Amino acid sequence: MRFSLVCATFVAGPLSICFFAASAAAQQPGSARPPGGPPPAAAPTAPAGPATAGTSVAVIDIAYIFKNHVRFNRQMNDMKGDIEAFDASIRNEQQEFAKKREALTSYNPASDQYKKAEEELAHLKSNLDIKVAVKRREFLEQEAKVYYGIYREIEEAVASFALKHRIQLVLRFSGDEMKPDDRASVLQGVNKPVVFQNQLDITMHILNQLNAGATMPAGANGVAPPPPGAQGGAIQPGIQQSQKGGPVVPSRPTGTFR
């Protein structure tokens, strides 16, 4: 069973430069400052620096996160093992059914023994079909719960990160490059909601946060290859680091967030 699960504008605060200049007190040559009078005119102050630049929009590759989410993949592998074990038991029952059906040919079709064996086969087939249908529904429900739980974690992590870095909107995008010789890839590419983004990808920030503290599966090296086509940019020190003890996913070009 297989399951398939921002050009954005930088919004800087209005760049305003304020100049403060006190009005010069006109003084005639030789005139003295009257007692208690206004002080001499102050020199103009240096213009204020521009407001800190930031972004109110970011993008995230949800498919990439699911593909490299440690606990999600462990749960899916566990479920895959259960499915394979169930398939093995069903194959054994099918083999027994095939043997009994073959034995049926040795009976006289008009005999009571034949009719009894035929009824038994029909009963076995019905039970087998019901068992497969029930188990299939259980596996689909289990899969849905796994996806639901992990996606809610992703939502919470994104919301926390966005609030911390004053991001107002996070859009879903795909960092996969189109393959010109693959029609499905081309169709998927031309239908991407995000045509361009530059240094707004928060995927690795969120993935490192979700994988922090998780134990890598046996035989895994903890390396998640960066997806092709991701736009690059520097990141502020500390943001890209996973929590101590968590698996370190190699840097994928990410955005600058203050």
PAVO-422058 format. One record per residue (C-alpha): residue number from 1; residue in three letters; x, y, z. Coordinates in nm, 3 decimals, m for minus. Layout:
<pts>
(pt NUM ALA (X Y Z))
...
</pts>
This chain:
<pts>
(pt 1 MET (0.000 0.000 0.000))
(pt 2 ARG (0.146 0.335 m0.094))
(pt 3 PHE (0.026 0.657 0.044))
(pt 4 SER (0.096 0.992 m0.106))
(pt 5 LEU (0.080 1.230 0.124))
(pt 6 VAL (0.718 3.271 m0.143))
(pt 7 CYS (0.797 3.521 m0.403))
(pt 8 ALA (0.746 3.740 m0.109))
(pt 9 THR (0.817 4.100 m0.051))
(pt 10 PHE (1.037 4.217 0.223))
(pt 11 VAL (0.829 4.446 0.436))
(pt 12 ALA (1.050 4.698 0.598))
(pt 13 GLY (0.921 4.960 0.829))
(pt 14 PRO (0.881 5.291 0.644))
(pt 15 LEU (1.227 5.422 0.587))
(pt 16 SER (1.199 5.757 0.746))
(pt 17 ILE (1.482 5.991 0.822))
(pt 18 CYS (1.402 6.265 1.061))
(pt 19 PHE (1.604 6.578 1.082))
(pt 20 PHE (1.588 6.787 1.394))
(pt 21 ALA (1.706 7.142 1.374))
(pt 22 ALA (1.645 7.401 1.633))
(pt 23 SER (1.555 7.742 1.498))
(pt 24 ALA (1.853 7.969 1.520))
(pt 25 ALA (1.816 8.264 1.746))
(pt 26 ALA (1.890 8.569 1.542))
(pt 27 GLN (2.150 8.769 1.717))
(pt 28 GLN (2.275 9.104 1.602))
(pt 29 PRO (2.648 9.149 1.610))
(pt 30 GLY (2.753 9.261 1.956))
(pt 31 SER (2.420 9.187 2.114))
(pt 32 ALA (2.432 9.003 2.444))
(pt 33 ARG (2.224 8.703 2.542))
(pt 34 PRO (1.953 8.828 2.776))
(pt 35 PRO (1.934 8.660 3.115))
(pt 36 GLY (1.713 8.352 3.098))
(pt 37 GLY (1.694 8.375 2.724))
(pt 38 PRO (1.693 8.073 2.489))
(pt 39 PRO (2.019 7.883 2.445))
(pt 40 PRO (2.215 7.911 2.128))
(pt 41 ALA (2.082 7.708 1.834))
(pt 42 ALA (2.185 7.342 1.848))
(pt 43 ALA (2.361 7.180 1.554))
(pt 44 PRO (2.142 6.948 1.343))
(pt 45 THR (2.154 6.589 1.469))
(pt 46 ALA (2.266 6.297 1.250))
(pt 47 PRO (1.981 6.138 1.058))
(pt 48 ALA (1.824 5.836 1.229))
(pt 49 GLY (1.916 5.496 1.087))
(pt 50 PRO (1.661 5.301 0.881))
(pt 51 ALA (1.422 5.064 1.055))
(pt 52 THR (1.534 4.703 1.081))
(pt 53 ALA (1.440 4.516 0.765))
(pt 54 GLY (1.236 4.199 0.802))
(pt 55 THR (0.980 3.988 0.624))
(pt 56 SER (0.613 3.922 0.688))
(pt 57 VAL (0.601 3.626 0.447))
(pt 58 ALA (0.784 3.291 0.445))
(pt 59 VAL (0.758 2.959 0.262))
(pt 60 ILE (0.784 2.597 0.375))
(pt 61 ASP (0.820 2.266 0.191))
(pt 62 ILE (0.575 2.038 0.375))
(pt 63 ALA (0.648 1.735 0.156))
(pt 64 TYR (1.020 1.765 0.235))
(pt 65 ILE (0.944 1.780 0.609))
(pt 66 PHE (0.729 1.465 0.597))
(pt 67 LYS (0.998 1.287 0.397))
(pt 68 ASN (1.268 1.368 0.655))
(pt 69 HIS (1.062 1.372 0.977))
(pt 70 VAL (1.221 1.106 1.200))
(pt 71 ARG (0.917 1.007 1.408))
(pt 72 PHE (0.682 1.017 1.111))
(pt 73 ASN (0.900 0.781 0.912))
(pt 74 ARG (0.942 0.551 1.210))
(pt 75 GLN (0.564 0.528 1.256))
(pt 76 MET (0.511 0.465 0.886))
(pt 77 ASN (0.780 0.195 0.886))
(pt 78 ASP (0.615 0.029 1.186))
(pt 79 MET (0.284 0.031 1.004))
(pt 80 LYS (0.454 m0.105 0.692))
(pt 81 GLY (0.584 m0.395 0.902))
(pt 82 ASP (0.232 m0.465 1.029))
(pt 83 ILE (0.098 m0.461 0.674))
(pt 84 GLU (0.366 m0.701 0.554))
(pt 85 ALA (0.293 m0.938 0.844))
(pt 86 PHE (m0.078 m0.929 0.764))
(pt 87 ASP (m0.007 m0.990 0.395))
(pt 88 ALA (0.199 m1.296 0.489))
(pt 89 SER (m0.086 m1.439 0.695))
(pt 90 ILE (m0.332 m1.375 0.415))
(pt 91 ARG (m0.105 m1.550 0.165))
(pt 92 ASN (m0.097 m1.854 0.392))
(pt 93 GLU (m0.477 m1.860 0.408))
(pt 94 GLN (m0.497 m1.819 0.031))
(pt 95 GLN (m0.266 m2.116 m0.016))
(pt 96 GLU (m0.488 m2.329 0.210))
(pt 97 PHE (m0.791 m2.213 0.013))
(pt 98 ALA (m0.622 m2.307 m0.314))
(pt 99 LYS (m0.545 m2.657 m0.182))
(pt 100 LYS (m0.906 m2.715 m0.079))
(pt 101 ARG (m1.033 m2.586 m0.409))
(pt 102 GLU (m0.801 m2.822 m0.592))
(pt 103 ALA (m0.920 m3.112 m0.375))
(pt 104 LEU (m1.276 m3.029 m0.474))
(pt 105 THR (m1.206 m3.149 m0.827))
(pt 106 SER (m1.156 m3.503 m0.699))
(pt 107 TYR (m1.515 m3.524 m0.575))
(pt 108 ASN (m1.819 m3.620 m0.773))
(pt 109 PRO (m2.012 m3.296 m0.838))
(pt 110 ALA (m2.336 m3.480 m0.758))
(pt 111 SER (m2.210 m3.610 m0.424))
(pt 112 ASP (m2.293 m3.466 m0.084))
(pt 113 GLN (m1.920 m3.452 m0.010))
(pt 114 TYR (m1.871 m3.217 m0.306))
(pt 115 LYS (m2.154 m2.989 m0.197))
(pt 116 LYS (m2.021 m2.976 0.159))
(pt 117 ALA (m1.669 m2.891 0.040))
(pt 118 GLU (m1.808 m2.628 m0.198))
(pt 119 GLU (m2.002 m2.459 0.085))
(pt 120 GLU (m1.689 m2.462 0.300))
(pt 121 LEU (m1.490 m2.294 0.024))
(pt 122 ALA (m1.754 m2.026 m0.020))
(pt 123 HIS (m1.753 m1.963 0.354))
(pt 124 LEU (m1.373 m1.940 0.364))
(pt 125 LYS (m1.363 m1.699 0.071))
(pt 126 SER (m1.627 m1.475 0.229))
(pt 127 ASN (m1.440 m1.464 0.560))
(pt 128 LEU (m1.112 m1.392 0.383))
(pt 129 ASP (m1.262 m1.103 0.185))
(pt 130 ILE (m1.416 m0.954 0.499))
(pt 131 LYS (m1.088 m0.986 0.691))
(pt 132 VAL (m0.894 m0.809 0.417))
(pt 133 ALA (m1.151 m0.529 0.387))
(pt 134 VAL (m1.160 m0.468 0.764))
(pt 135 LYS (m0.783 m0.469 0.796))
(pt 136 ARG (m0.744 m0.238 0.500))
(pt 137 ARG (m0.982 0.012 0.660))
(pt 138 GLU (m0.790 m0.012 0.989))
(pt 139 PHE (m0.459 0.058 0.817))
(pt 140 LEU (m0.603 0.357 0.631))
(pt 141 GLU (m0.742 0.498 0.955))
(pt 142 GLN (m0.409 0.442 1.127))
(pt 143 GLU (m0.226 0.615 0.843))
(pt 144 ALA (m0.464 0.911 0.860))
(pt 145 LYS (m0.402 0.947 1.236))
(pt 146 VAL (m0.025 0.945 1.183))
(pt 147 TYR (m0.047 1.216 0.917))
(pt 148 TYR (m0.289 1.417 1.129))
(pt 149 GLY (m0.071 1.407 1.439))
(pt 150 ILE (0.249 1.502 1.260))
(pt 151 TYR (0.083 1.776 1.056))
(pt 152 ARG (m0.060 1.935 1.369))
(pt 153 GLU (0.292 1.935 1.514))
(pt 154 ILE (0.416 2.107 1.198))
(pt 155 GLU (0.139 2.367 1.226))
(pt 156 GLU (0.226 2.440 1.588))
(pt 157 ALA (0.599 2.465 1.513))
(pt 158 VAL (0.536 2.698 1.220))
(pt 159 ALA (0.303 2.918 1.426))
(pt 160 SER (0.556 2.943 1.709))
(pt 161 PHE (0.841 3.025 1.470))
(pt 162 ALA (0.631 3.280 1.279))
(pt 163 LEU (0.521 3.462 1.593))
(pt 164 LYS (0.877 3.471 1.724))
(pt 165 HIS (1.011 3.621 1.403))
(pt 166 ARG (0.712 3.845 1.326))
(pt 167 ILE (0.608 3.650 1.016))
(pt 168 GLN (0.246 3.711 0.923))
(pt 169 LEU (0.200 3.455 0.645))
(pt 170 VAL (0.359 3.116 0.568))
(pt 171 LEU (0.288 2.964 0.228))
(pt 172 ARG (0.339 2.607 0.118))
(pt 173 PHE (0.575 2.551 m0.173))
(pt 174 SER (0.790 2.279 m0.330))
(pt 175 GLY (1.164 2.301 m0.376))
(pt 176 ASP (1.166 2.020 m0.633))
(pt 177 GLU (1.289 2.110 m0.977))
(pt 178 MET (1.078 2.025 m1.281))
(pt 179 LYS (1.199 1.734 m1.494))
(pt 180 PRO (1.148 1.825 m1.859))
(pt 181 ASP (1.114 1.460 m1.964))
(pt 182 ASP (0.855 1.384 m1.693))
(pt 183 ARG (0.507 1.510 m1.778))
(pt 184 ALA (0.377 1.471 m1.422))
(pt 185 SER (0.673 1.669 m1.288))
(pt 186 VAL (0.618 1.945 m1.541))
(pt 187 LEU (0.247 1.970 m1.462))
(pt 188 GLN (0.322 1.984 m1.093))
(pt 189 GLY (0.584 2.252 m1.151))
(pt 190 VAL (0.370 2.484 m1.360))
(pt 191 ASN (0.095 2.463 m1.098))
(pt 192 LYS (0.317 2.565 m0.809))
(pt 193 PRO (0.153 2.848 m0.615))
(pt 194 VAL (0.494 3.005 m0.544))
(pt 195 VAL (0.683 3.105 m0.857))
(pt 196 PHE (0.983 3.260 m0.682))
(pt 197 GLN (1.115 3.309 m0.332))
(pt 198 ASN (1.445 3.440 m0.208))
(pt 199 GLN (1.576 3.366 0.141))
(pt 200 LEU (1.228 3.302 0.279))
(pt 201 ASP (1.245 2.923 0.316))
(pt 202 ILE (1.194 2.818 0.681))
(pt 203 THR (1.175 2.444 0.607))
(pt 204 MET (1.501 2.346 0.776))
(pt 205 HIS (1.429 2.560 1.081))
(pt 206 ILE (1.103 2.375 1.136))
(pt 207 LEU (1.242 2.029 1.050))
(pt 208 ASN (1.532 2.065 1.294))
(pt 209 GLN (1.290 2.172 1.564))
(pt 210 LEU (1.060 1.875 1.501))
(pt 211 ASN (1.347 1.625 1.490))
(pt 212 ALA (1.519 1.762 1.800))
(pt 213 GLY (1.567 1.487 2.056))
(pt 214 ALA (1.446 1.211 1.823))
(pt 215 THR (1.651 0.894 1.791))
(pt 216 MET (1.751 0.818 1.436))
(pt 217 PRO (1.638 0.477 1.303))
(pt 218 ALA (1.894 0.197 1.299))
(pt 219 GLY (2.121 0.226 0.998))
(pt 220 ALA (2.027 0.587 0.929))
(pt 221 ASN (2.302 0.845 0.917))
(pt 222 GLY (2.081 1.143 0.995))
(pt 223 VAL (2.153 1.305 0.663))
(pt 224 ALA (1.865 1.459 0.479))
(pt 225 PRO (1.976 1.570 0.132))
(pt 226 PRO (1.882 1.929 0.062))
(pt 227 PRO (1.612 1.948 m0.204))
(pt 228 PRO (1.710 2.092 m0.540))
(pt 229 GLY (1.610 2.438 m0.639))
(pt 230 ALA (1.590 2.591 m0.293))
(pt 231 GLN (1.673 2.959 m0.284))
(pt 232 GLY (1.961 3.039 m0.056))
(pt 233 GLY (2.043 3.297 0.205))
(pt 234 ALA (2.221 3.350 0.530))
(pt 235 ILE (2.060 3.269 0.860))
(pt 236 GLN (2.101 3.437 1.190))
(pt 237 PRO (2.330 3.242 1.427))
(pt 238 GLY (2.142 3.006 1.653))
(pt 239 ILE (1.819 2.983 1.456))
(pt 240 GLN (1.925 2.690 1.241))
(pt 241 GLN (2.062 2.483 1.528))
(pt 242 SER (1.856 2.191 1.654))
(pt 243 GLN (1.824 2.140 2.028))
(pt 244 LYS (2.110 1.964 2.203))
(pt 245 GLY (2.095 1.591 2.155))
(pt 246 GLY (1.876 1.604 1.843))
(pt 247 PRO (1.983 1.477 1.501))
(pt 248 VAL (2.151 1.743 1.293))
(pt 249 VAL (2.009 1.776 0.945))
(pt 250 PRO (2.256 1.930 0.698))
(pt 251 SER (2.202 2.292 0.615))
(pt 252 ARG (1.949 2.358 0.347))
(pt 253 PRO (1.959 2.716 0.216))
(pt 254 THR (1.723 2.912 0.434))
(pt 255 GLY (1.611 3.266 0.483))
(pt 256 THR (1.722 3.548 0.706))
(pt 257 PHE (1.493 3.605 1.000))
(pt 258 ARG (1.543 3.858 1.276))
</pts>
